[in-house]
């Protein structure tokens, strides 16, 4: 497993985070991840939100801002939300954004991909 480049917790920048979360697709991705915390998701599980090319772009922006963590496992990319890091640096920010966007995690889960 290889972790793709991302900022450290101390390098998280509020303006960069707010900038990436200002996009509805990226906000949708974050809400999806928040609903499934603790479960790494593959890129293919976000296809309802856009094309593969479009999703790759949005997922890279989220990772570069430090909102998500992406691990390369073979040819797969597993994405998780960096909630602990975000809460440590900006307490309550993520919950406030998700709640105000009416995207609060409600326990909905993403179905496991079919092998």
N, C-alpha and C positions, 0 to 999 in steps of 0.2 A: 504494500500500500504506500502510495506517495501522496503527500499533501501538496496541493497546488498553492502557489504563492498567495499570501493574504497578509494584511496588516496585523501586527500584534495588538493585544488589548490596549496598550498605552498609545498606539498609533491611530486608534479609531477616531475619526473626525466627524463631529456632529453634522456639519454642513454637507459632507459627502454622503452620510447615511440618509439625511433628509432628502437630498437630491435624488438618490436612487429610489427611495420609497415614494417619491412623487409621481412615479409612473404606475399606472393601473395594473399592467402585466406583472411588474416586479412586486407590487403590493399583493397581488393574487398569489404569486409564488411563495411569498413569506407567510401569508395566511395558510396556505396549503401545508407548509412545513410546520407551522405552529400547531396545526390540528393533529399533526403526526409526530410530535416531538419524541426524541429518543429512537426514532426509526429513520435511518438514512434512506433517502429516496433517490432513485435513478432519474436521469434526465427524461427518459421515456414516460415517466409517471406525470409529467406536466404537459403532455401533448394537447390536452383540452384547452390550454392557454395560448397556443400558437404553434407555428411550424418549428421544426428542429433548428433551423438556422436562427430564427427569431429568438427561440428559447436559449440557445447557446450564448447569444449576445447578452440577453438579460441576466442569465446566470453568472456570466463573467462580471458584469457590472456589480451584482450583489456581492460576489466574492471579493472583488477589488476594493469595495467600500468596507468590507469586514462584516457584512450582515450574515453571510453564509460561509460554510467551510466545505470545500470540495476535495474529496479523496479519489485518486485514480486507483482503481482495482482492476488490473488487466485492461480490457477495452472499455470498461464501465466507469462512470463518474458517479460517486455517491455524494449527495448534498445533504447537509444538516444545517439547522439554524444555530447561530452562535449566541443563543439567548444568555447563557451565563456571562460571556464576555461583554455583551451589550448591557446587561443589567448591572454588571460591576462598574462599567464606565459611565453609563447613563441610566441610573435606576428608574424603572417604570416607563422608560421611553417606548419600548416595543409594545407593551400592553396598552399604553395610551393611544399609539398610532393604530393598532389593530381595532381597539374599541371604537375610536372615533370614525374609523372607516367602515364600521359595522361588519368587521371581518374577525371578530373575536373567535378564538378557537372554541368550538362547541363540542369537541369530542368526536367529530367526524373523522373517519379514517380513509386512507387511500387503499384500494384493493391491492393485494400483492400481484406483481406482474405474473403473467402466465409464462411458464418456461417453455 
